[in-house]
Amino acid sequence: MNSKQSLLALASLAAFLSLGYTADKPKTFALVPKSISVPFYADVEKGCKEEAEKLGVKLLYTGPNTPDEAEQVQILRDVVARGVSGLAVAPMNADSVIGVIADARKKGIPVITFDSDSPKSQRICYVGTDNYEAGKEAGKAFKQRLSKGKYAVITGGLAAQNLNDRIKGFKEVVTGGDYTEVSGSPFPCDDDAARGVQIIQDILTRYPDLDGIFLSGGWPLFGAPEAYIKALGKRAGDIKSNKFVVVSFDTLPEELKLLKGGYCSALIGQRPYAMGVKSMDVLNDLSEGKKAEDINTGVDVVDSSNVDQFIK
Protein backbone atom coordinates (compact mmCIF):
# COMPACT_ATOMS: atom_id res chain seq x y z
CA MET A 1 0.00 0.00 0.00
CA ASN A 2 1.52 3.35 -1.01
CA SER A 3 1.26 6.55 1.04
CA LYS A 4 -1.73 7.82 -0.96
CA GLN A 5 -3.62 4.59 -0.40
CA SER A 6 -2.75 4.70 3.30
CA LEU A 7 -4.16 8.21 3.62
CA LEU A 8 -7.35 7.16 1.83
CA ALA A 9 -7.74 4.16 4.10
CA LEU A 10 -7.26 6.29 7.21
CA ALA A 11 -9.78 8.81 5.91
CA SER A 12 -12.32 6.06 5.29
CA LEU A 13 -11.76 4.66 8.77
CA ALA A 14 -12.16 8.11 10.32
CA ALA A 15 -15.43 8.60 8.45
CA PHE A 16 -16.62 5.16 9.54
CA LEU A 17 -15.82 5.86 13.19
CA SER A 18 -17.38 9.32 13.02
CA LEU A 19 -20.71 7.66 12.24
CA GLY A 20 -20.41 5.71 15.45
CA TYR A 21 -19.94 2.26 13.95
CA THR A 22 -17.63 0.51 16.38
CA ALA A 23 -17.48 -3.16 17.18
CA ASP A 24 -18.61 -2.70 20.79
CA LYS A 25 -21.25 -0.04 20.11
CA PRO A 26 -24.70 -1.16 21.33
CA LYS A 27 -27.53 -1.49 18.88
CA THR A 28 -29.88 1.48 18.50
CA PHE A 29 -33.60 0.97 17.97
CA ALA A 30 -35.85 3.85 16.94
CA LEU A 31 -39.48 4.10 17.99
CA VAL A 32 -41.65 6.72 16.28
CA PRO A 33 -45.21 7.27 17.60
CA LYS A 34 -47.88 9.36 15.88
CA SER A 35 -46.94 12.22 18.19
CA ILE A 36 -44.79 12.50 21.29
CA SER A 37 -47.37 14.89 22.79
CA VAL A 38 -50.21 12.34 22.87
CA PRO A 39 -50.46 11.08 26.51
CA PHE A 40 -51.27 7.54 25.39
CA TYR A 41 -47.67 7.08 24.18
CA ALA A 42 -46.13 7.95 27.55
CA ASP A 43 -46.54 4.34 28.72
CA VAL A 44 -45.25 3.08 25.36
CA GLU A 45 -42.12 5.18 25.88
CA LYS A 46 -41.75 3.92 29.45
CA GLY A 47 -42.04 0.30 28.33
CA CYS A 48 -39.55 0.55 25.50
CA LYS A 49 -37.05 2.52 27.61
CA GLU A 50 -37.07 -0.01 30.43
CA GLU A 51 -36.84 -2.96 28.03
CA ALA A 52 -34.03 -1.31 26.04
CA GLU A 53 -32.07 -0.96 29.27
CA LYS A 54 -32.59 -4.65 30.08
CA LEU A 55 -31.48 -5.66 26.60
CA GLY A 56 -28.43 -3.41 26.69
CA VAL A 57 -29.48 -1.47 23.58
CA LYS A 58 -29.96 2.23 22.92
CA LEU A 59 -33.34 3.79 22.25
CA LEU A 60 -34.10 6.67 19.94
CA TYR A 61 -37.63 7.81 20.86
CA THR A 62 -38.72 10.54 18.48
CA GLY A 63 -41.75 11.78 16.60
CA PRO A 64 -43.81 14.84 15.67
CA ASN A 65 -44.59 17.30 18.46
CA THR A 66 -48.18 17.33 17.27
CA PRO A 67 -49.97 14.76 15.10
CA ASP A 68 -48.72 15.65 11.62
CA GLU A 69 -48.55 13.09 8.84
CA ALA A 70 -45.97 14.91 6.72
CA GLU A 71 -43.73 15.63 9.71
CA GLN A 72 -43.84 11.99 10.79
CA VAL A 73 -42.71 10.86 7.34
CA GLN A 74 -39.86 13.38 7.37
CA ILE A 75 -38.72 12.22 10.82
CA LEU A 76 -38.78 8.63 9.58
CA ARG A 77 -36.65 9.59 6.59
CA ASP A 78 -34.16 11.30 8.92
CA VAL A 79 -34.00 8.20 11.13
CA VAL A 80 -33.43 5.93 8.14
CA ALA A 81 -30.72 8.24 6.76
CA ARG A 82 -29.03 8.29 10.15
CA GLY A 83 -28.99 4.52 10.27
CA VAL A 84 -30.40 2.45 13.13
CA SER A 85 -30.48 -1.24 14.02
CA GLY A 86 -34.27 -1.42 13.89
CA LEU A 87 -37.31 0.81 13.57
CA ALA A 88 -40.83 0.69 15.05
CA VAL A 89 -43.46 3.16 13.86
CA ALA A 90 -47.11 3.92 14.60
CA PRO A 91 -48.25 5.37 11.26
CA MET A 92 -50.67 8.28 11.23
CA ASN A 93 -51.55 7.27 7.69
CA ALA A 94 -51.11 3.65 6.69
CA ASP A 95 -50.22 4.52 3.10
CA SER A 96 -47.99 7.56 3.70
CA VAL A 97 -45.23 5.46 5.30
CA ILE A 98 -45.06 2.77 2.59
CA GLY A 99 -42.21 4.48 0.73
CA VAL A 100 -40.01 5.26 3.70
CA ILE A 101 -40.46 1.74 5.09
CA ALA A 102 -39.37 0.35 1.72
CA ASP A 103 -36.29 2.60 1.83
CA ALA A 104 -35.43 1.37 5.31
CA ARG A 105 -35.70 -2.26 4.27
CA LYS A 106 -33.42 -1.60 1.28
CA LYS A 107 -30.82 -0.35 3.75
CA GLY A 108 -31.18 -3.54 5.77
CA ILE A 109 -33.09 -1.93 8.63
CA PRO A 110 -35.83 -4.19 10.04
CA VAL A 111 -39.10 -2.30 10.41
CA ILE A 112 -42.18 -3.14 12.43
CA THR A 113 -45.37 -1.22 13.19
CA PHE A 114 -46.94 -0.79 16.62
CA ASP A 115 -50.30 0.57 17.78
CA SER A 116 -51.27 1.47 14.19
CA ASP A 117 -50.48 -0.76 11.24
CA SER A 118 -49.51 -0.29 7.59
CA PRO A 119 -50.40 -3.72 6.19
CA LYS A 120 -49.59 -2.84 2.56
CA SER A 121 -46.04 -1.81 3.45
CA GLN A 122 -42.95 -3.97 3.81
CA ARG A 123 -43.11 -3.88 7.59
CA ILE A 124 -42.17 -7.27 9.03
CA CYS A 125 -44.87 -7.53 11.68
CA TYR A 126 -47.28 -5.56 13.85
CA VAL A 127 -47.20 -5.24 17.65
CA GLY A 128 -50.26 -3.96 19.47
CA THR A 129 -54.00 -4.20 19.84
CA ASP A 130 -56.07 -6.30 17.49
CA ASN A 131 -58.06 -3.20 16.70
CA TYR A 132 -60.84 -4.90 14.79
CA GLU A 133 -61.57 -7.29 17.66
CA ALA A 134 -61.20 -4.47 20.18
CA GLY A 135 -63.73 -2.46 18.19
CA LYS A 136 -66.14 -5.37 18.50
CA GLU A 137 -65.65 -5.29 22.27
CA ALA A 138 -66.55 -1.60 22.20
CA GLY A 139 -69.66 -2.45 20.19
CA LYS A 140 -70.69 -5.08 22.72
CA ALA A 141 -70.24 -2.64 25.61
CA PHE A 142 -72.30 -0.06 23.71
CA LYS A 143 -75.06 -2.52 22.78
CA GLN A 144 -75.25 -3.86 26.32
CA ARG A 145 -76.28 -0.41 27.52
CA LEU A 146 -78.27 0.80 24.51
CA SER A 147 -80.49 -1.67 22.68
CA LYS A 148 -81.34 0.80 19.91
CA GLY A 149 -80.91 4.44 19.00
CA LYS A 150 -78.97 7.11 17.16
CA TYR A 151 -75.20 7.29 17.60
CA ALA A 152 -72.14 9.20 16.39
CA VAL A 153 -68.51 8.14 16.06
CA ILE A 154 -65.60 10.45 16.89
CA THR A 155 -62.21 9.40 15.56
CA GLY A 156 -58.71 10.81 15.14
CA GLY A 157 -57.35 10.85 11.59
CA LEU A 158 -59.50 9.36 8.87
CA ALA A 159 -56.50 7.55 7.35
CA ALA A 160 -55.32 5.86 10.59
CA GLN A 161 -55.54 2.09 10.09
CA ASN A 162 -55.93 1.29 13.79
CA LEU A 163 -58.84 3.70 14.26
CA ASN A 164 -60.58 2.54 11.09
CA ASP A 165 -60.28 -1.08 12.22
CA ARG A 166 -61.85 -0.18 15.57
CA ILE A 167 -64.75 1.57 13.86
CA LYS A 168 -65.22 -1.38 11.53
CA GLY A 169 -65.41 -3.80 14.46
CA PHE A 170 -67.73 -1.50 16.41
CA LYS A 171 -70.14 -1.14 13.51
CA GLU A 172 -70.21 -4.87 12.87
CA VAL A 173 -71.79 -5.29 16.30
CA VAL A 174 -73.93 -2.16 16.44
CA THR A 175 -75.02 -1.57 12.86
CA GLY A 176 -78.51 -2.82 12.08
CA GLY A 177 -82.15 -1.86 11.91
CA ASP A 178 -82.21 -0.80 15.55
CA TYR A 179 -79.28 1.63 15.26
CA THR A 180 -78.72 4.70 13.12
CA GLU A 181 -75.41 6.47 12.58
CA VAL A 182 -75.85 10.23 12.16
CA SER A 183 -74.86 12.02 8.98
CA GLY A 184 -71.20 13.11 8.86
CA SER A 185 -70.02 10.38 11.22
CA PRO A 186 -67.23 9.48 11.84
CA PHE A 187 -66.10 12.96 12.84
CA PRO A 188 -62.28 13.41 12.80
CA CYS A 189 -60.61 15.37 15.60
CA ASP A 190 -57.09 14.70 14.26
CA ASP A 191 -55.96 13.43 17.68
CA ASP A 192 -56.61 16.88 19.17
CA ALA A 193 -58.41 17.00 22.54
CA ALA A 194 -59.83 20.49 22.12
CA ARG A 195 -61.12 19.62 18.68
CA GLY A 196 -62.72 16.47 20.12
CA VAL A 197 -64.53 18.52 22.77
CA GLN A 198 -65.79 20.92 20.12
CA ILE A 199 -67.13 18.03 18.04
CA ILE A 200 -69.05 16.72 21.05
CA GLN A 201 -70.62 20.13 21.57
CA ASP A 202 -71.47 20.44 17.89
CA ILE A 203 -73.08 17.03 17.46
CA LEU A 204 -75.14 17.33 20.67
CA THR A 205 -76.43 20.67 19.41
CA ARG A 206 -77.10 19.36 15.93
CA TYR A 207 -78.61 16.08 17.12
CA PRO A 208 -80.42 16.74 20.43
CA ASP A 209 -82.00 13.27 20.19
CA LEU A 210 -78.59 11.53 20.01
CA ASP A 211 -78.44 8.38 22.16
CA GLY A 212 -74.73 7.68 22.27
CA ILE A 213 -71.16 8.38 21.19
CA PHE A 214 -68.33 6.00 20.39
CA LEU A 215 -64.82 7.43 20.55
CA SER A 216 -62.18 5.37 18.76
CA GLY A 217 -59.60 7.10 20.98
CA GLY A 218 -60.01 8.97 24.25
CA TRP A 219 -58.57 12.36 23.22
CA PRO A 220 -61.13 14.69 24.84
CA LEU A 221 -61.40 12.49 27.94
CA PHE A 222 -57.70 12.32 28.77
CA GLY A 223 -56.70 15.61 27.17
CA ALA A 224 -59.42 17.94 28.40
CA PRO A 225 -61.58 16.14 31.02
CA GLU A 226 -63.20 19.25 32.51
CA ALA A 227 -64.04 20.62 29.08
CA TYR A 228 -65.42 17.21 28.13
CA ILE A 229 -67.81 17.23 31.10
CA LYS A 230 -68.92 20.74 30.20
CA ALA A 231 -69.47 19.71 26.58
CA LEU A 232 -71.79 16.88 27.69
CA GLY A 233 -74.05 19.44 29.36
CA LYS A 234 -77.36 18.02 30.55
CA ARG A 235 -76.60 14.69 28.86
CA ALA A 236 -73.99 13.97 31.54
CA GLY A 237 -76.78 13.08 33.94
CA ASP A 238 -78.22 10.55 31.48
CA ILE A 239 -75.08 8.39 31.38
CA LYS A 240 -75.58 6.71 34.76
CA SER A 241 -79.08 5.58 33.76
CA ASN A 242 -77.95 4.45 30.27
CA LYS A 243 -80.24 7.00 28.65
CA PHE A 244 -77.08 8.27 26.98
CA VAL A 245 -74.05 6.06 26.31
CA VAL A 246 -70.39 7.00 25.84
CA VAL A 247 -67.90 4.23 25.08
CA SER A 248 -64.30 5.24 24.51
CA PHE A 249 -60.92 3.65 23.94
CA ASP A 250 -58.05 3.82 26.41
CA THR A 251 -57.81 3.77 30.20
CA LEU A 252 -55.55 6.67 31.04
CA PRO A 253 -55.91 8.03 34.62
CA GLU A 254 -58.13 10.95 33.60
CA GLU A 255 -60.46 8.58 31.77
CA LEU A 256 -60.73 6.22 34.72
CA LYS A 257 -61.67 9.17 36.94
CA LEU A 258 -64.41 10.17 34.50
CA LEU A 259 -65.70 6.60 34.42
CA LYS A 260 -65.67 6.46 38.22
CA GLY A 261 -67.60 9.74 38.31
CA GLY A 262 -70.23 8.45 35.90
CA TYR A 263 -69.22 10.61 32.93
CA CYS A 264 -68.71 7.71 30.53
CA SER A 265 -70.19 4.23 30.26
CA ALA A 266 -67.24 1.96 29.46
CA LEU A 267 -63.60 2.11 28.40
CA ILE A 268 -61.68 -0.24 26.14
CA GLY A 269 -58.22 -0.25 27.65
CA GLN A 270 -55.18 -1.02 25.55
CA ARG A 271 -51.82 -2.03 26.96
CA PRO A 272 -49.35 0.63 25.78
CA TYR A 273 -46.58 -0.40 28.18
CA ALA A 274 -46.63 -3.90 26.68
CA MET A 275 -46.47 -2.39 23.19
CA GLY A 276 -43.23 -0.64 24.14
CA VAL A 277 -41.70 -3.74 25.71
CA LYS A 278 -42.68 -6.11 22.92
CA SER A 279 -41.53 -3.68 20.21
CA MET A 280 -38.03 -3.67 21.69
CA ASP A 281 -38.03 -7.46 22.05
CA VAL A 282 -39.11 -7.99 18.45
CA LEU A 283 -36.57 -5.52 17.05
CA ASN A 284 -33.83 -7.18 19.07
CA ASP A 285 -34.83 -10.61 17.75
CA LEU A 286 -34.86 -9.32 14.18
CA SER A 287 -31.45 -7.71 14.61
CA GLU A 288 -30.16 -11.16 15.56
CA GLY A 289 -31.61 -12.77 12.47
CA LYS A 290 -34.59 -14.35 14.19
CA LYS A 291 -38.10 -14.42 12.74
CA ALA A 292 -41.00 -12.41 14.12
CA GLU A 293 -44.78 -12.57 13.90
CA ASP A 294 -47.62 -10.22 14.81
CA ILE A 295 -48.19 -9.80 18.56
CA ASN A 296 -51.61 -9.00 19.98
CA THR A 297 -51.12 -7.15 23.28
CA GLY A 298 -54.81 -7.48 24.21
CA VAL A 299 -57.42 -5.16 25.74
CA ASP A 300 -59.34 -4.69 28.99
CA VAL A 301 -63.03 -3.78 29.13
CA VAL A 302 -63.53 -1.43 32.07
CA ASP A 303 -66.83 -0.21 33.49
CA SER A 304 -68.28 0.70 36.88
CA SER A 305 -67.96 -2.90 38.07
CA ASN A 306 -64.15 -3.02 37.85
CA VAL A 307 -62.97 0.57 37.53
CA ASP A 308 -61.58 0.64 41.09
CA GLN A 309 -59.26 -2.24 40.23
CA PHE A 310 -57.75 -0.26 37.36
CA ILE A 311 -57.52 2.98 39.32
CA LYS A 312 -55.37 1.11 41.88
C-alpha positions in Angstrom: 0.0 0.0 0.0 1.5 3.4 -1.0 1.3 6.5 1.0 -1.7 7.8 -1.0 -3.6 4.6 -0.4 -2.7 4.7 3.3 -4.2 8.2 3.6 -7.4 7.2 1.8 -7.7 4.2 4.1 -7.3 6.3 7.2 -9.8 8.8 5.9 -12.3 6.1 5.3 -11.8 4.7 8.8 -12.2 8.1 10.3 -15.4 8.6 8.4 -16.6 5.2 9.5 -15.8 5.9 13.2 -17.4 9.3 13.0 -20.7 7.7 12.2 -20.4 5.7 15.4 -19.9 2.3 14.0 -17.6 0.5 16.4 -17.5 -3.2 17.2 -18.6 -2.7 20.8 -21.3 0.0 20.1 -24.7 -1.2 21.3 -27.5 -1.5 18.9 -29.9 1.5 18.5 -33.6 1.0 18.0 -35.8 3.9 16.9 -39.5 4.1 18.0 -41.7 6.7 16.3 -45.2 7.3 17.6 -47.9 9.4 15.9 -46.9 12.2 18.2 -44.8 12.5 21.3 -47.4 14.9 22.8 -50.2 12.3 22.9 -50.5 11.1 26.5 -51.3 7.5 25.4 -47.7 7.1 24.2 -46.1 8.0 27.6 -46.5 4.3 28.7 -45.3 3.1 25.4 -42.1 5.2 25.9 -41.7 3.9 29.4 -42.0 0.3 28.3 -39.5 0.6 25.5 -37.0 2.5 27.6 -37.1 0.0 30.4 -36.8 -3.0 28.0 -34.0 -1.3 26.0 -32.1 -1.0 29.3 -32.6 -4.6 30.1 -31.5 -5.7 26.6 -28.4 -3.4 26.7 -29.5 -1.5 23.6 -30.0 2.2 22.9 -33.3 3.8 22.3 -34.1 6.7 19.9 -37.6 7.8 20.9 -38.7 10.5 18.5 -41.8 11.8 16.6 -43.8 14.8 15.7 -44.6 17.3 18.5 -48.2 17.3 17.3 -50.0 14.8 15.1 -48.7 15.6 11.6 -48.6 13.1 8.8 -46.0 14.9 6.7 -43.7 15.6 9.7 -43.8 12.0 10.8 -42.7 10.9 7.3 -39.9 13.4 7.4 -38.7 12.2 10.8 -38.8 8.6 9.6 -36.7 9.6 6.6 -34.2 11.3 8.9 -34.0 8.2 11.1 -33.4 5.9 8.1 -30.7 8.2 6.8 -29.0 8.3 10.2 -29.0 4.5 10.3 -30.4 2.4 13.1 -30.5 -1.2 14.0 -34.3 -1.4 13.9 -37.3 0.8 13.6 -40.8 0.7 15.0 -43.5 3.2 13.9 -47.1 3.9 14.6 -48.2 5.4 11.3 -50.7 8.3 11.2 -51.6 7.3 7.7 -51.1 3.6 6.7 -50.2 4.5 3.1 -48.0 7.6 3.7 -45.2 5.5 5.3 -45.1 2.8 2.6 -42.2 4.5 0.7 -40.0 5.3 3.7 -40.5 1.7 5.1 -39.4 0.4 1.7 -36.3 2.6 1.8 -35.4 1.4 5.3 -35.7 -2.3 4.3 -33.4 -1.6 1.3 -30.8 -0.3 3.8 -31.2 -3.5 5.8 -33.1 -1.9 8.6 -35.8 -4.2 10.0 -39.1 -2.3 10.4 -42.2 -3.1 12.4 -45.4 -1.2 13.2 -46.9 -0.8 16.6 -50.3 0.6 17.8 -51.3 1.5 14.2 -50.5 -0.8 11.2 -49.5 -0.3 7.6 -50.4 -3.7 6.2 -49.6 -2.8 2.6 -46.0 -1.8 3.5 -42.9 -4.0 3.8 -43.1 -3.9 7.6 -42.2 -7.3 9.0 -44.9 -7.5 11.7 -47.3 -5.6 13.9 -47.2 -5.2 17.6 -50.3 -4.0 19.5 -54.0 -4.2 19.8 -56.1 -6.3 17.5 -58.1 -3.2 16.7 -60.8 -4.9 14.8 -61.6 -7.3 17.7 -61.2 -4.5 20.2 -63.7 -2.5 18.2 -66.1 -5.4 18.5 -65.7 -5.3 22.3 -66.6 -1.6 22.2 -69.7 -2.4 20.2 -70.7 -5.1 22.7 -70.2 -2.6 25.6 -72.3 -0.1 23.7 -75.1 -2.5 22.8 -75.3 -3.9 26.3 -76.3 -0.4 27.5 -78.3 0.8 24.5 -80.5 -1.7 22.7 -81.3 0.8 19.9 -80.9 4.4 19.0 -79.0 7.1 17.2 -75.2 7.3 17.6 -72.1 9.2 16.4 -68.5 8.1 16.1 -65.6 10.4 16.9 -62.2 9.4 15.6 -58.7 10.8 15.1 -57.4 10.8 11.6 -59.5 9.4 8.9 -56.5 7.6 7.4 -55.3 5.9 10.6 -55.5 2.1 10.1 -55.9 1.3 13.8 -58.8 3.7 14.3 -60.6 2.5 11.1 -60.3 -1.1 12.2 -61.8 -0.2 15.6 -64.7 1.6 13.9 -65.2 -1.4 11.5 -65.4 -3.8 14.5 -67.7 -1.5 16.4 -70.1 -1.1 13.5 -70.2 -4.9 12.9 -71.8 -5.3 16.3 -73.9 -2.2 16.4 -75.0 -1.6 12.9 -78.5 -2.8 12.1 -82.1 -1.9 11.9 -82.2 -0.8 15.6 -79.3 1.6 15.3 -78.7 4.7 13.1 -75.4 6.5 12.6 -75.9 10.2 12.2 -74.9 12.0 9.0 -71.2 13.1 8.9 -70.0 10.4 11.2 -67.2 9.5 11.8 -66.1 13.0 12.8 -62.3 13.4 12.8 -60.6 15.4 15.6 -57.1 14.7 14.3 -56.0 13.4 17.7 -56.6 16.9 19.2 -58.4 17.0 22.5 -59.8 20.5 22.1 -61.1 19.6 18.7 -62.7 16.5 20.1 -64.5 18.5 22.8 -65.8 20.9 20.1 -67.1 18.0 18.0 -69.0 16.7 21.0 -70.6 20.1 21.6 -71.5 20.4 17.9 -73.1 17.0 17.5 -75.1 17.3 20.7 -76.4 20.7 19.4 -77.1 19.4 15.9 -78.6 16.1 17.1 -80.4 16.7 20.4 -82.0 13.3 20.2 -78.6 11.5 20.0 -78.4 8.4 22.2 -74.7 7.7 22.3 -71.2 8.4 21.2 -68.3 6.0 20.4 -64.8 7.4 20.6 -62.2 5.4 18.8 -59.6 7.1 21.0 -60.0 9.0 24.3 -58.6 12.4 23.2 -61.1 14.7 24.8 -61.4 12.5 27.9 -57.7 12.3 28.8 -56.7 15.6 27.2 -59.4 17.9 28.4 -61.6 16.1 31.0 -63.2 19.3 32.5 -64.0 20.6 29.1 -65.4 17.2 28.1 -67.8 17.2 31.1 -68.9 20.7 30.2 -69.5 19.7 26.6 -71.8 16.9 27.7 -74.0 19.4 29.4 -77.4 18.0 30.5 -76.6 14.7 28.9 -74.0 14.0 31.5 -76.8 13.1 33.9 -78.2 10.6 31.5 -75.1 8.4 31.4 -75.6 6.7 34.8 -79.1 5.6 33.8 -77.9 4.5 30.3 -80.2 7.0 28.7 -77.1 8.3 27.0 -74.0 6.1 26.3 -70.4 7.0 25.8 -67.9 4.2 25.1 -64.3 5.2 24.5 -60.9 3.6 23.9 -58.0 3.8 26.4 -57.8 3.8 30.2 -55.6 6.7 31.0 -55.9 8.0 34.6 -58.1 10.9 33.6 -60.5 8.6 31.8 -60.7 6.2 34.7 -61.7 9.2 36.9 -64.4 10.2 34.5 -65.7 6.6 34.4 -65.7 6.5 38.2 -67.6 9.7 38.3 -70.2 8.4 35.9 -69.2 10.6 32.9 -68.7 7.7 30.5 -70.2 4.2 30.3 -67.2 2.0 29.5 -63.6 2.1 28.4 -61.7 -0.2 26.1 -58.2 -0.3 27.7 -55.2 -1.0 25.6 -51.8 -2.0 27.0 -49.3 0.6 25.8 -46.6 -0.4 28.2 -46.6 -3.9 26.7 -46.5 -2.4 23.2 -43.2 -0.6 24.1 -41.7 -3.7 25.7 -42.7 -6.1 22.9 -41.5 -3.7 20.2 -38.0 -3.7 21.7 -38.0 -7.5 22.1 -39.1 -8.0 18.4 -36.6 -5.5 17.0 -33.8 -7.2 19.1 -34.8 -10.6 17.7 -34.9 -9.3 14.2 -31.4 -7.7 14.6 -30.2 -11.2 15.6 -31.6 -12.8 12.5 -34.6 -14.4 14.2 -38.1 -14.4 12.7 -41.0 -12.4 14.1 -44.8 -12.6 13.9 -47.6 -10.2 14.8 -48.2 -9.8 18.6 -51.6 -9.0 20.0 -51.1 -7.1 23.3 -54.8 -7.5 24.2 -57.4 -5.2 25.7 -59.3 -4.7 29.0 -63.0 -3.8 29.1 -63.5 -1.4 32.1 -66.8 -0.2 33.5 -68.3 0.7 36.9 -68.0 -2.9 38.1 -64.2 -3.0 37.8 -63.0 0.6 37.5 -61.6 0.6 41.1 -59.3 -2.2 40.2 -57.8 -0.3 37.4 -57.5 3.0 39.3 -55.4 1.1 41.9 
